[in-house]
């Protein structure tokens, strides 16, 4: 029987952020992960921490976690950059959303850009403009990380410390009252934090059912970065303005929904959020669509990818298309009722699931809050 102060079930970015937060407080941590390395949502996404796009509770968690992202990157030697993000607006209605969001968030958070300033920022050419762009914005607080390396290197770095015991290839079968039963025996802890994302129903089916938890599947593509694109920042489009709450909640958003529905109904049909995540190796992540279900189909129609790539080419002014390197299906947990599913199951068990597509954005802020909430039951030294 192996005992530790904290057991974290799941070594995705949510679980790793909780493990790091616990270790920083002087606690011993055991991480139990079914895979040999992160394979789920944490490595299949854009690598975009969309700090500016959040509201209310999510905005607080995103802001709290921002510096932790940068500190973790320095500790674990993975790429993270405080580049902000650029939004490309292709109509005055989209600019109206950005203007309203700027009024709500402040000029320091959202810098409105003319077509000339936008083109220069994205391409590095002071004379360039993106065809079709009427303006845009720089979301100054947003971060970029490389999703292919962030979670794996953070896991390795944590495992190299004396405080953290990382066990991979371990399938958890039951959690309760400080005991975790697994495929290799039982582990005990003062407190257990369950961070299994869309696989939560396997351990707590009633909680998942109450939250109406489902899977969300995404169509993702990796391509060579177009030669005229020089920014390391994420680039968002008109459909992004309809998915991130800080923009989608603005009065002008209704006009943009109508605009997109009339001019590009195929984007609405696939649940598009056309955006881009440049990586330091000269590739760019392009996505994504959204399909929801209790068990999503693993097969993505090529027509869905074609819709996304056509819009991507228009946004980035790339009429010749893209040099495709890879395609894959992303997946994460989604709940229409509880997008942040944090539940005290018993006195020694906490479930922490981000049931929406911003796990990378709020992971570290959520971890700090979780550890603060369970502090009375732990022997914290910091």
C-alpha positions as CSV (number, residue, x, y, z in Angstrom):
1,X,0.0,0.0,0.0
2,X,1.5,3.3,-1.1
3,X,0.4,6.5,0.8
4,X,0.9,10.1,-0.1
5,X,-0.6,13.5,0.8
6,X,-2.3,13.9,-2.5
7,X,-3.2,11.5,-5.3
8,X,-4.0,13.0,-8.7
9,X,-5.9,10.7,-11.1
10,X,-5.0,11.8,-14.7
11,X,-1.9,13.3,-16.1
12,X,-3.4,15.7,-18.6
13,X,-2.8,19.4,-18.1
14,X,-5.5,19.7,-15.5
15,X,-4.1,16.9,-13.4
16,X,-0.5,18.1,-13.8
17,X,-1.4,21.6,-12.8
18,X,-2.9,20.2,-9.6
19,X,0.1,18.0,-9.0
20,X,2.4,21.0,-9.4
21,X,0.3,23.1,-7.1
22,X,0.4,20.4,-4.4
23,X,4.1,19.9,-4.7
24,X,4.8,23.6,-4.4
25,X,3.0,23.5,-1.1
26,X,5.3,20.9,0.3
27,X,3.0,17.9,-0.2
28,X,3.9,14.5,-1.5
29,X,2.0,13.6,-4.7
30,X,1.3,10.4,-6.6
31,X,0.0,10.8,-10.1
32,X,-1.8,7.9,-11.7
33,X,-2.2,7.9,-15.4
34,X,-3.6,5.1,-17.7
35,X,-1.5,6.1,-20.7
36,X,2.3,6.0,-21.0
37,X,2.3,9.8,-21.8
38,X,-0.4,12.5,-22.3
39,X,-2.5,11.5,-25.3
40,X,-5.8,13.3,-24.8
41,X,-7.2,16.8,-24.9
42,X,-3.9,18.3,-23.5
43,X,-1.9,17.5,-26.6
44,X,-4.6,17.7,-29.3
45,X,-5.5,21.4,-28.9
46,X,-4.3,24.8,-30.3
47,X,-2.0,25.5,-27.4
48,X,-3.8,28.8,-26.8
49,X,-4.5,30.2,-23.4
50,X,-7.4,32.6,-24.3
51,X,-7.2,34.8,-21.2
52,X,-9.0,37.8,-22.7
53,X,-11.9,35.8,-24.0
54,X,-13.2,34.7,-20.6
55,X,-15.8,36.3,-18.3
56,X,-16.7,36.1,-14.6
57,X,-15.3,33.0,-12.8
58,X,-13.4,31.8,-15.8
59,X,-11.7,35.2,-16.3
60,X,-10.5,35.1,-12.7
61,X,-9.1,31.5,-13.0
62,X,-7.4,32.4,-16.3
63,X,-5.8,35.5,-14.9
64,X,-4.6,33.6,-11.8
65,X,-3.1,30.9,-13.9
66,X,-1.3,33.0,-16.4
67,X,1.9,33.5,-14.6
68,X,1.9,29.9,-13.5
69,X,1.9,28.9,-17.2
70,X,5.0,31.0,-17.8
71,X,6.7,29.7,-14.6
72,X,5.9,26.1,-15.4
73,X,7.4,26.6,-18.9
74,X,10.6,27.9,-17.4
75,X,10.7,25.0,-14.9
76,X,10.0,22.2,-17.5
77,X,11.7,23.8,-20.5
78,X,8.7,23.9,-22.9
79,X,7.8,26.8,-25.2
80,X,5.4,29.4,-23.8
81,X,5.2,32.9,-25.1
82,X,3.2,36.0,-23.9
83,X,2.5,37.0,-27.4
84,X,-1.2,37.8,-27.0
85,X,-3.6,36.9,-29.8
86,X,-4.8,38.6,-32.9
87,X,-8.4,38.8,-34.1
88,X,-9.0,39.3,-37.8
89,X,-12.3,41.1,-38.4
90,X,-13.8,40.9,-41.9
91,X,-16.8,43.2,-41.3
92,X,-17.8,46.2,-39.4
93,X,-20.2,44.1,-37.3
94,X,-17.2,42.1,-36.1
95,X,-15.4,45.3,-35.3
96,X,-18.4,46.4,-33.3
97,X,-18.0,43.3,-31.1
98,X,-14.3,44.1,-30.5
99,X,-15.2,47.7,-29.7
100,X,-17.8,46.7,-27.2
101,X,-15.5,44.1,-25.6
102,X,-12.8,46.7,-25.3
103,X,-15.2,49.0,-23.5
104,X,-15.9,46.2,-21.1
105,X,-12.3,44.9,-20.6
106,X,-10.3,48.1,-21.1
107,X,-7.9,49.4,-23.7
108,X,-4.9,47.6,-22.0
109,X,-6.6,44.2,-22.6
110,X,-7.9,44.8,-26.2
111,X,-5.9,47.0,-28.5
112,X,-8.0,47.8,-31.6
113,X,-6.1,47.6,-34.9
114,X,-6.5,49.2,-38.3
115,X,-6.1,46.9,-41.3
116,X,-2.5,48.3,-41.7
117,X,-1.5,47.6,-38.1
118,X,-3.1,44.2,-38.2
119,X,-1.4,43.2,-41.4
120,X,2.0,44.4,-40.1
121,X,1.6,42.5,-36.8
122,X,0.6,39.2,-38.4
123,X,3.0,39.2,-41.3
124,X,5.9,41.2,-40.0
125,X,5.7,43.4,-43.2
126,X,4.9,47.0,-42.3
127,X,3.3,47.4,-45.8
128,X,1.2,44.2,-45.8
129,X,-2.5,43.9,-45.4
130,X,-4.7,40.8,-45.1
131,X,-7.1,40.8,-48.0
132,X,-10.7,41.1,-46.6
133,X,-9.7,42.4,-43.2
134,X,-11.4,45.6,-42.2
135,X,-9.5,45.7,-38.9
136,X,-8.9,43.6,-35.8
137,X,-7.6,43.5,-32.3
138,X,-4.6,42.4,-30.2
139,X,-5.7,40.5,-27.1
140,X,-2.7,41.4,-25.0
141,X,-2.9,39.0,-22.1
142,X,-3.3,35.7,-24.2
143,X,-0.5,33.1,-24.1
144,X,0.8,30.6,-26.6
145,X,2.2,27.2,-25.6
146,X,3.2,24.2,-27.6
147,X,0.6,21.5,-26.9
148,X,2.8,18.7,-28.2
149,X,5.5,19.3,-25.5
150,X,3.9,21.2,-22.6
151,X,2.1,18.4,-20.8
152,X,4.7,15.7,-21.5
153,X,7.6,17.9,-20.3
154,X,5.8,19.1,-17.3
155,X,5.0,15.5,-16.4
156,X,8.7,14.5,-16.8
157,X,9.8,17.5,-14.7
158,X,7.4,16.8,-11.9
159,X,8.4,13.1,-11.9
160,X,12.1,14.1,-11.5
161,X,11.4,15.7,-8.1
162,X,11.4,13.9,-4.8
163,X,7.9,15.1,-4.0
164,X,6.1,13.5,-7.0
165,X,5.7,9.9,-7.9
166,X,4.3,9.5,-11.5
167,X,2.8,6.1,-12.3
168,X,1.9,5.6,-15.9
169,X,0.1,2.6,-17.4
170,X,-2.0,2.4,-14.3
171,X,-5.8,2.1,-14.8
172,X,-7.9,3.4,-11.9
173,X,-11.0,1.3,-11.2
174,X,-12.5,2.9,-8.1
175,X,-12.0,6.1,-5.9
176,X,-13.4,6.7,-2.5
177,X,-12.6,7.9,1.0
178,X,-8.9,8.3,0.3
179,X,-8.4,5.0,-1.4
180,X,-7.7,4.5,-5.1
181,X,-8.0,1.0,-6.5
182,X,-6.1,0.3,-9.7
183,X,-4.9,-2.3,-12.1
184,X,-1.6,-2.6,-10.0
185,X,-3.1,-2.5,-6.5
186,X,-4.4,0.1,-4.1
187,X,-3.0,3.6,-3.2
188,X,-4.1,5.8,-0.4
189,X,-3.8,9.5,0.3
190,X,-5.1,12.2,2.6
191,X,-6.9,13.6,-0.4
192,X,-7.6,12.4,-4.0
193,X,-8.2,14.8,-6.9
194,X,-9.8,13.2,-10.0
195,X,-8.9,14.9,-13.3
196,X,-10.0,12.5,-16.0
197,X,-11.9,14.8,-18.3
198,X,-14.3,13.1,-20.7
199,X,-13.5,9.7,-19.1
200,X,-15.1,10.8,-15.8
201,X,-18.2,8.6,-16.3
202,X,-16.1,5.5,-15.9
203,X,-15.4,6.5,-12.2
204,X,-18.4,8.6,-11.3
205,X,-21.3,7.8,-13.7
206,X,-24.0,9.4,-11.6
207,X,-22.1,12.7,-11.3
208,X,-21.4,12.7,-15.1
209,X,-25.1,11.9,-15.8
210,X,-26.3,14.8,-13.5
211,X,-24.0,17.2,-15.3
212,X,-25.1,15.8,-18.7
213,X,-21.5,15.3,-19.5
214,X,-20.7,14.4,-23.2
215,X,-17.7,14.2,-25.5
216,X,-16.9,17.0,-27.9
217,X,-14.9,16.0,-31.0
218,X,-12.8,18.4,-33.0
219,X,-11.4,18.3,-36.5
220,X,-7.8,19.5,-36.3
221,X,-5.1,20.0,-39.0
222,X,-1.3,20.7,-38.9
223,X,0.2,22.5,-41.8
224,X,3.3,24.3,-42.8
225,X,3.0,27.9,-41.7
226,X,2.4,30.1,-44.8
227,X,5.5,32.1,-45.7
228,X,3.8,35.5,-45.2
229,X,2.7,34.7,-41.7
230,X,5.4,35.7,-39.1
231,X,3.6,36.0,-35.8
232,X,3.9,33.5,-33.0
233,X,0.6,34.6,-31.6
234,X,-2.7,32.8,-32.0
235,X,-4.9,34.2,-34.7
236,X,-8.7,34.2,-34.3
237,X,-11.5,34.8,-36.8
238,X,-15.2,35.8,-37.0
239,X,-16.3,32.4,-35.7
240,X,-14.1,32.8,-32.7
241,X,-16.0,35.9,-31.7
242,X,-19.1,33.7,-31.4
243,X,-17.5,31.0,-29.2
244,X,-15.6,33.0,-26.5
245,X,-17.9,34.5,-23.9
246,X,-16.2,37.9,-23.6
247,X,-17.1,38.5,-27.3
248,X,-20.2,36.3,-27.8
249,X,-22.0,38.0,-24.9
250,X,-21.6,41.5,-26.5
251,X,-24.8,43.1,-28.1
252,X,-23.2,43.2,-31.5
253,X,-22.7,39.4,-31.5
254,X,-26.3,38.8,-32.7
255,X,-25.6,40.7,-35.9
256,X,-22.4,38.6,-36.5
257,X,-24.4,35.4,-36.0
258,X,-26.9,36.5,-38.6
259,X,-24.0,37.6,-40.9
260,X,-22.3,34.2,-40.7
261,X,-25.5,32.3,-41.0
262,X,-26.3,34.1,-44.2
263,X,-22.9,34.2,-45.8
264,X,-21.4,30.9,-44.6
265,X,-24.0,28.6,-43.1
266,X,-21.6,25.7,-43.6
267,X,-19.5,27.1,-40.7
268,X,-22.5,27.1,-38.4
269,X,-23.3,23.5,-39.5
270,X,-19.9,22.2,-38.3
271,X,-19.7,24.3,-35.2
272,X,-16.6,26.1,-36.5
273,X,-14.1,28.1,-34.5
274,X,-11.6,28.8,-37.2
275,X,-8.4,29.9,-35.6
276,X,-4.7,29.2,-35.8
277,X,-1.9,28.2,-33.4
278,X,1.6,28.8,-34.7
279,X,4.2,26.4,-33.3
280,X,8.0,27.1,-32.9
281,X,8.9,24.4,-35.5
282,X,7.4,26.3,-38.4
283,X,4.0,24.5,-38.4
284,X,0.6,25.9,-37.6
285,X,-2.4,24.2,-36.1
286,X,-5.7,24.9,-37.9
287,X,-9.1,24.1,-36.5
288,X,-11.7,23.4,-35.5
289,X,-15.2,21.9,-35.7
290,X,-17.4,20.7,-32.8
291,X,-19.5,17.6,-32.6
292,X,-21.1,16.5,-29.4
293,X,-22.3,13.1,-28.2
294,X,-22.2,10.6,-25.4
295,X,-19.7,8.7,-27.5
296,X,-18.6,10.6,-30.5
297,X,-17.9,9.0,-33.9
298,X,-14.1,8.8,-34.5
299,X,-14.5,9.4,-38.2
300,X,-14.5,13.0,-39.5
301,X,-16.0,13.7,-42.9
302,X,-13.5,15.3,-45.2
303,X,-16.2,17.9,-46.1
304,X,-15.8,19.2,-42.5
305,X,-12.1,19.7,-42.9
306,X,-12.6,21.3,-46.3
307,X,-15.0,23.9,-44.8
308,X,-12.5,24.8,-42.1
309,X,-9.5,25.0,-44.5
310,X,-11.5,27.2,-46.9
311,X,-12.3,29.7,-44.2
312,X,-8.7,29.5,-42.9
313,X,-7.3,30.3,-46.3
314,X,-9.7,33.3,-46.5
315,X,-8.7,34.6,-43.1
316,X,-4.9,34.2,-43.6
317,X,-5.1,35.4,-47.2
318,X,-3.7,32.1,-48.5
319,X,-5.4,31.5,-51.8
320,X,-3.1,28.6,-52.8
321,X,-4.2,26.6,-49.7
322,X,-2.0,24.8,-47.2
323,X,0.7,22.2,-47.1
324,X,-0.9,19.7,-44.8
325,X,1.3,17.6,-42.5
326,X,-1.2,15.9,-40.2
327,X,-4.9,15.6,-39.3
328,X,-6.3,14.3,-36.0
329,X,-9.4,14.3,-33.8
330,X,-9.4,16.4,-30.7
331,X,-11.7,15.5,-27.8
332,X,-12.7,17.0,-24.5
333,X,-15.5,16.9,-22.0
334,X,-18.5,19.2,-22.4
335,X,-21.5,19.9,-20.2
336,X,-24.3,22.4,-21.0
337,X,-25.1,22.6,-17.3
338,X,-21.7,22.6,-15.5
339,X,-18.9,23.7,-17.7
340,X,-16.7,23.7,-14.6
341,X,-17.4,20.5,-12.9
342,X,-15.8,20.7,-9.5
343,X,-17.4,18.5,-6.9
344,X,-16.5,17.2,-3.4
345,X,-17.5,13.6,-3.7
346,X,-16.6,12.8,-0.2
347,X,-14.4,14.4,2.5
348,X,-11.3,13.0,0.8
349,X,-12.2,13.1,-2.8
350,X,-12.5,16.1,-5.2
351,X,-13.5,15.9,-8.9
352,X,-12.0,18.6,-11.1
353,X,-13.2,18.5,-14.7
354,X,-13.2,21.4,-17.1
355,X,-16.3,20.5,-19.2
356,X,-15.7,23.1,-21.9
357,X,-12.9,23.9,-24.4
358,X,-10.8,26.1,-22.1
359,X,-8.9,23.6,-20.1
360,X,-5.5,24.9,-21.2
361,X,-6.6,28.4,-20.3
362,X,-7.8,27.9,-16.7
363,X,-5.8,24.7,-15.6
364,X,-3.3,26.4,-13.3
365,X,-5.8,28.9,-11.8
366,X,-8.2,26.0,-11.1
367,X,-5.4,24.0,-9.4
368,X,-4.5,26.9,-7.1
369,X,-8.2,27.3,-6.1
370,X,-8.7,23.5,-5.6
371,X,-5.6,23.3,-3.3
372,X,-6.8,26.3,-1.3
373,X,-10.3,24.8,-0.9
374,X,-9.0,21.5,0.5
375,X,-6.3,23.1,2.7
376,X,-8.0,22.4,6.1
377,X,-7.6,18.7,5.6
378,X,-3.9,18.8,4.6
379,X,-0.6,19.4,6.3
380,X,0.3,22.4,4.1
381,X,3.7,24.0,4.7
382,X,3.3,26.9,2.3
